[in-house]
Amino acid sequence: MSKFIHIGFGNIVNADKIISVVSPEAAPIKRMIQKSKEDGNSVDATSGRKTKAVLVMENGMLVLSALLPETICSRVQSESESVADET
């Protein structure tokens, strides 16, 4: 069963498909975001706010979020712990 996590402003992603959650401040990440936007391989889930986290998905898509990477990571970890408790 898929686990979904809230990434801010009513947006939800499949936690099983996330490869990494990174900060958008580094130059290589900024280039990756720009290329992804040009290619149409990005989803902007910031609702007009500043991008604070970039989720790299299995299929190469980037999801931009206004939540901090630490917040998203803790939500993924808490979700995986609750699933482990159920089994």
C-alpha positions in Angstrom: 0.0 0.0 0.0 1.3 3.5 -0.9 2.2 5.9 1.8 1.4 9.6 1.1 2.8 12.6 2.9 1.7 16.2 3.1 4.2 18.6 1.6 2.3 21.8 2.3 -0.7 23.7 1.1 -2.9 20.6 0.5 -0.3 18.9 -1.7 0.5 15.3 -1.2 3.2 13.0 -2.7 3.8 9.2 -2.6 6.6 8.7 -0.1 7.6 5.5 -1.7 8.6 7.3 -4.9 10.9 9.9 -3.2 14.6 9.4 -3.9 15.9 12.5 -2.0 14.9 15.7 -0.4 17.4 18.5 -0.9 17.7 22.3 -0.3 17.4 24.5 -3.4 20.3 26.8 -2.3 23.2 25.0 -4.0 24.1 26.0 -7.6 23.8 22.5 -9.0 20.3 22.1 -7.6 19.3 25.5 -9.0 20.5 24.4 -12.4 18.6 21.1 -12.0 15.4 23.0 -11.2 15.8 25.4 -14.1 16.4 22.5 -16.6 13.4 20.6 -15.1 11.2 23.6 -15.5 12.3 24.0 -19.1 11.7 20.3 -19.9 8.3 20.3 -18.1 9.5 17.8 -15.5 8.7 19.8 -12.4 5.7 20.3 -10.1 5.6 23.6 -8.2 3.8 22.9 -5.0 4.8 26.1 -3.2 1.6 28.1 -3.8 3.7 31.1 -4.7 5.9 30.9 -1.6 9.7 30.5 -1.6 11.0 27.1 -2.5 12.7 25.6 0.6 12.9 21.9 -0.5 13.2 20.0 -3.7 11.9 16.4 -3.8 13.6 14.2 -6.5 11.2 11.5 -7.5 11.9 8.1 -9.0 10.7 9.0 -12.5 13.1 12.1 -12.7 10.4 14.6 -11.8 11.2 17.4 -9.3 8.6 18.5 -6.8 9.2 22.0 -5.3 7.9 22.5 -1.8 7.7 25.5 0.6 8.4 23.3 3.6 11.9 22.7 5.0 13.6 19.5 4.0 13.8 18.6 7.7 10.0 18.9 8.0 9.4 16.6 5.0 12.0 14.1 6.2 10.5 13.9 9.7 7.0 13.3 8.1 8.4 10.5 5.9 10.1 8.9 8.9 7.0 9.2 11.2 4.9 7.7 8.4 7.3 4.7 8.0 7.4 4.2 11.8 3.6 4.1 11.9 3.5 1.5 9.1 6.2 -0.6 10.9 4.1 -0.5 14.1 1.0 -1.8 12.2 2.9 -4.9 11.0 
